Amino acid sequence: MVMTMVTSTTGSDNERPILYSFRRCPYALRARLALAAAGLQPGVDLELREVALKAKPPELLAASSQATVPVLLLGACAGGDSAVQSPAVLRESLDVMRWAMQRSDLASWWQARTPAEQAAIDALIASNDGPFKHHLDRFKYAGRFGSQGLAEQQQHRQAAVAILRDWNRQLEAGGWLLGTQPSLADWALLPFVRQLRLADVTGFDAEPDLVALQCWLQRFLNSTELAAVLAEPWAPRSIWRSPSWLYHLALTADWQAARNAGDDYRISTRDRTLEAVGFIHLSAAHQLAATAGRFYGDLPAGAVKLLCIDPAQLQAAGLNVRHEPAPGTAELFPHLYGPLPLAAVVHAETWTP
Ligand SMILES: N[C@@H](CCC(=O)N[C@@H](CS)C(=O)NCC(=O)O)C(=O)O
């Protein structure tokens, strides 16, 4: 297994590492499992930025041209041993796992393993990330991969299950892929096997020749390790608020009405239209909480949506944003002079204070 060494710096010098993550992504899951096992905590040892894959923030795109998650951005001081040249950006989940294990591998996932064991781990991961993932995707997302029908989809499922039978044989010996203790291979593969099961729980649980593997997966599903990385602070429910975006708090009903009509959004602020005010009130990321408290604090959960707006799209549409003082505050707020095109809203989510 080769670590990708990249030397460009992308803005986190002398700061905590930044992890771009996506809650359900199996690659991001295994990275979080390793980081958590190394004793790192989001908010303390690293900054975790949950992203929406359909609306990747510009900071992630700048850090990684492949634009997949996870990505770990390391600051100048974040690489550990200064005698080792630290990569600035880790764009592969396995590199993130290895980085975590270099920090601490108390559970002997990798460091204390013999060369033969390490080769076995690499082979298992190659089989997962290659053929197993290939068939998993074509079973789970058949439409996306242009499946010719149910039969083809089932062929991919069967091919994935055939690989599981190999792993099952290895698991029969001691409950883990390399014997009686979990290794990097277990943690790197389990999130993907979990995905296959989720795509067809009944079928998976009814597979007759996978008893050891079903127990292995069940242990993972019930584990505190998995629970920890599927909950706050490892898996925030709302996405990271990029300072590069602009934001608007909208009544859910107003936002739905614009979407249903497929028309520009024309509400300036609560109960006031663009036509009445002359512009649409926006906020920067750091202004949102106060804006919400001032104008929407009395509303029940679900009544307000947070719209994340890409300023580049506004510019492309010839729209003007001015930063102007708001009455009653000393702050400048962004004001959009014109209707908000739906296409400029890169992400909308229920506002949670
Ligand atoms: N080889 C990469 C693969 C990561 C990957 O493909 N992640 C998916 C999410 S599960 C992704 O970010 N896809 C980009 C997209 O959907 O736009 C790794 O191990 O980190």
The ligand as an ORCA input file, in Angstrom:
! r2SCAN-3c Opt
* xyz 0 1
  N     -10.228      6.315     -3.014
  C     -10.955      7.272     -2.229
  C     -12.418      7.125     -2.571
  C     -13.308      8.060     -1.783
  C     -14.720      8.186     -2.408
  O     -14.965      7.745     -3.533
  N     -15.632      8.823     -1.677
  C     -16.920      9.115     -2.255
  C     -18.021      9.167     -1.232
  S     -18.350      7.591     -0.490
  C     -16.892     10.506     -2.858
  O     -16.403     11.432     -2.264
  N     -17.450     10.659     -4.057
  C     -17.460     11.924     -4.729
  C     -18.805     12.313     -5.159
  O     -19.767     11.572     -4.935
  O     -18.938     13.400     -5.727
  C     -10.665      7.024     -0.757
  O     -10.317      5.926     -0.363
  O     -10.770      7.963      0.028
*
